[in-house]
Amino acid sequence: GLAGAGGVLSLYGMSALVVAVIAALALVLPVWAAALIVGGVLLLLAGLLALAGIGQVKRGTPLTPDEAIASTKRDVETVKESARR
């Protein structure tokens, strides 16, 4: 809905700003160099954000569902004890 439209418009806005930065750098550098510099900086920022996000995910979620495993082990022990009686 409206949130999606806002997201799409923000992407267009960011693209326009990136083009403006490239155009500004193109005043003192060849256009290809300006585009390469801006693209490299954007990729570097994307990589740093991705690494930060991966770090947050690793800290935030356990790799194994410890509570579920412990509960299942208790259930198995209960069934074994019931079968012995």
NUZAGU-837041 format. One record per residue: residue in one letter; x, z, y of N, C-alpha, C in turn. Coordinates in steps of 0.001 Angstrom, whole numbers, padded with zeros to 6 digits, always signed. Atoms other than C-alpha are relative to their C-alpha. Layout:
BEGIN
AXZYXZYXZY;...
// end
This chain:
BEGIN
G+000808+000000-001174+000000+000000+000000+000861+000000+001252;L-000674-000062-001301+001154+000939+003428+001435+000502-000122;A-001367-000495+000180+004193+002866+002206+000908-001115-000505;G-000782+001131+000495+005379-000201+000303+000308-000995+001106;A-000216+000912-001126+004901-002373+003378+001036+000575+000957;G-001002-000641-000851+006876+000153+005407+001390-000116-000591;G-001293+000144+000664+009660+000047+002830+000558-001404+000133;V-000445+001390-000131+009795-003744+002913+000449-000288+001430;L-000382+000224-001396+009855-003788+006714+001307+000706+000350;S-001264-000690-000274+012657-001216+006748+001174-000777-000588;L-001067+000841+000559+014699-003477+004451+000308-001182+000920;Y-000219+001094-000951+014168-006378+006864+000728+000508+001248;G-000655-000569-001173+015182-004123+009745+001472+000277-000250;M-001401-000270+000332+018360-003017+007998+000782-001307-000133;S-000664+001304+000123+019178-006640+007160+000314-000573+001375;A-000232+000493-001361+018791-007562+010825+001165+000739+000653;L-001115-000763-000567+021167-004758+011801+001332-000423-000617;V-001224+000463+000659+023730-005920+009238+000428-001344+000590;V-000310+001299-000603+023514-009458+010626+000536+000187+001418;A-000472-000261-001362+023963-008062+014145+001440+000504-000006;V-001379-000497+000092+027126-006211+013092+000942-001150-000343;I-000829+001158+000350+028480-009376+011472+000185-000903+001219;A-000090+000853-001196+027680-011359+014628+000930+000612+001041;A-000874-000663-000971+029428-008767+016798+001460-000126-000418;L-001380+000151+000474+032543-008842+014622+000462-001449+000079;A-000352+001423-000044+032415-012646+014602+000472-000431+001384;L-000512+000315-001336+033191-012559+018323+001521+000104+000050;V-001456-000191-000021+036739-011419+017521+000672-000433-001302;L-000521+000429+001302+037136-012572+013894-000741-001252-000440;P+000783+001091+000589+036175-015657+011910-001254+000575-000683;V+001267-000478+000561+032603-015400+010618+000180+000462-001443;W-000175-000382+001399+033736-015302+006982+000684+001362-000109;A-000693-001290+000036+036068-012367+007716-000936+001125+000420;A+000960-001013-000444+033358-010481+009582-000984+000326-001114;A+000950-000214+001096+030910-010979+006701+000673+000726-001161;L-000729-000647+001093+033563-009957+004163+000239+001480+000299;I-000230-001394-000389+034399-006768+006065-001288+000806-000097;V+001277-000727+000029+030755-005758+006499-000485+000151-001437;G+000407-000082+001405+029971-006583+002867+000822+001017-000767;G-000866-000968+000672+032961-004573+001663-000335+001431+000371;V+000369-001349-000447+032010-001562+003766-001322+000428-000633;L+001292-000334+000611+028427-001717+002480+000142+000305-001489;L-000225-000268+001424+029620-001928-001140+000718+001330-000212;L-000693-001286+000088+031978+000997-000572-000978+001151+000194;L+001008-001045-000232+029136+003087+000867-000961+000117-001181;A+000904-000023+001154+026866+002091-002024+000663+000691-001185;G-000721-000644+001095+029523+003152-004525+000115+001500+000189;L-000105-001433-000277+030047+006511-002837-001341+000701-000196;L+001330-000587+000185+026301+007169-002746-000379+000049-001474;A+000297+000007+001434+025983+006174-006399+000748+001123-000714;L-000774-001085+000615+028772+008575-007388-000586+001362+000346;A+000615-001267-000400+027158+011370-005397-001308+000216-000753;G+001260-000108+000736+023808+010642-007041+000214+000321-001460;I-000309-000285+001403+025324+010633-010520+000417+001455-000151;G-000406-001409+000039+026932+013990-009765-001187+000935+000091;Q+001193-000837-000121+023587+015433-008703-000822-000026-001275;V+000773+000101+001242+021870+014150-011837+000672+000812-001099;K-000711-000747+001041+024571+015624-014074-000141+001505+000195;R+000162-001434-000256+024272+019017-012371-001439+000446-000182;G+001406-000390-000029+020480+018959-012286-000702-000025-001334;T+000705+000104+001277+019509+018009-015818+000947+000315-001143;P-000847-000278+001163+020868+019467-019030+000030-001214-000926;L-000123+001128+000913+022132+016954-021565-000849+000190-001251;T+000832-000267+001173+020229+018675-024371-001143+000915+000402;P+001141-000876-000290+016795+020276-024301+000162+001331-000743;D-000363-001245+000685+018112+023755-025163-001212+000827-000409;E+001173-000814+000331+014752+025520-025026-000787-000611-001152;A+000739+000663+001075+013078+022941-027256+000732+000145-001327;I-000778-000151+001228+015906+023130-029796-000130+001418-000532;A+000118-001397+000432+015782+026933-029878-001394+000272-000554;S+001372-000196+000469+011988+026889-030263-000202-000644-001365;T+000127+000684+001291+012198+024376-033107+000727+000767-001089;K-000733-000797+000993+014834+026481-034887-000789+001241-000385;R+000835-001167+000314+012573+029535-034603-001176-000398-000883;D+001118+000475+000813+009678+027515-035999+000433-000270-001433;V-000509+000288+001345+011781+026338-038944+000248+001298-000751;E-000245-001291+000647+012866+029912-039681-001312+000670-000393;T+001304-000591+000306+009244+031088-039524-000613-000667-001216;V+000551+000727+001153+008167+028378-041978+000769+000359-001259;K-000800-000367+001172+011069+029218-044321-000372+001393-000492;E+000376-001358+000389+010150+032904-044273-001387+000025-000633;S+001353+000058+000566+006500+032095-044953+000027-000608-001390;A-000080+000648+001309+007476+029881-047894+000604+000931-001035;R-000642-000932+000934+009578+032661-049455-000977+001052-000492;R+000937-001059+000366+006631+035083-049557-000966-000440-001015;
// end
